[in-house]
């Protein structure tokens, strides 16, 4: 199992995120992601579980620290591929569970 960070990208600062750049911290396993986030000093409430691909947002400084701790740099196209795979798994699980997402 591995932990990944994508490239820093420009973002619009807000009250919740007052930084001009961010990237994403991702992992193959949720428990591993949380353990790595703890090493970075991230708070659990910063975890974005409702995203199609659960992740933590990182500042430039935290990204550098994550790389020093062994996170693997990946390109956004790889993140996009992971999102598509996660979406497909969700759809398959819904089909296997007899749910199609529609309301009766």
Phi, psi and omega in degrees: 000146184227162175243141186230155169227137175268183182288153172293138176228153177292142176219166181269116179299146178220181177297322181280330181226091186275025184248151182274345180225151176206166171213180184243140173256121184232163176208164177287338186223134183298318180297320178295321178300313181295320179297317180293318179300321177299319179298329179278351182084020180277147178275143181300328181291350176277351179295131182257080184287333184279356176289155175302322176241098183306139186198174168245144171274144180235148170279172178300318181295317179292327177296314178301318179296317180300318178296320177296329180277355175113005176297147182262125178288135177228160178273158180300326179300328177288323176296316180300318178297322178293322178297315179298318179295319179295319178297318179297317178299317179298317179295317179295319178296322177296319179292321181290330180273001179081015178248141178242008178087352181272156179259143178265000000 
